Amino acid sequence: MQTSTHTAIAHRIARLSRYLFAAPSIALAAFVFAGCPQVDGDIVEPPVVVNECTKNSNCPEGFICVGGSCDIGDCDPTFTADTCGVAGALEDPDIGPYCCRIFQVCGFDRTCQAVEDGPFGGQCETAEDCPDPGQFCSAGFCYDAAGRTSCTGSFQ
């Protein structure tokens, strides 16, 4: 009796294994014979990335002109505080967008970073730069206004 039960189970497993093999084969065949989808319309060309440049504004956003070619960066390390601090420099499209804030310098990776060992912090320039509402900016640091008393002119 047990032998016939085992045989029946073995036959069921054999039939199931044929279906388990057949299902993926049928799906693969349907995918292969379906072919590529037809697309109506024009072929869209990817935008051309400019690699040669003479000034930062020749490069796409997020890139700066370094040695005649566009490279990833937010700030131009050749721009000093003197360059960016000249009247009208921040409005100049070739200078302003590539300057760091007054409390920052352009790092080796061409991102604006806080001045190390500087007299000011690197968190803020105005209260709008502070992450939490109600904070104020003083010497490059954000402070909570709660519990503080205002200073008089003799303490500044």
MODA-V268485 format. One record per pair of residues at least 12 apart in sequence whose ideal C-beta (glycine too) atoms are under 7 Angstrom apart, sorted by the first residue. I is the first residue (numbers start at 1). J is the second residue. Records with the same first field share a line. If there is no record, write none. Layout:
# MODA-V268485
I=J / J
This chain:
# MODA-V268485
50=70
51=69 / 70
52=68 / 69
53=65 / 68 / 69 / 70
55=94
56=76 / 94 / 98
57=93 / 94
64=76 / 98 / 110
73=110
74=110 / 111 / 112
75=98 / 99 / 100 / 106 / 110 / 111 / 112
76=98 / 106
77=106 / 110
79=95 / 98 / 99 / 106
83=95
84=99
100=112
101=125
102=125
103=115 / 120 / 121 / 122 / 125 / 140
104=122
120=139 / 140
121=139 / 140 / 141
122=140
123=140 / 141 / 142
124=137 / 140 / 142
125=137
130=142
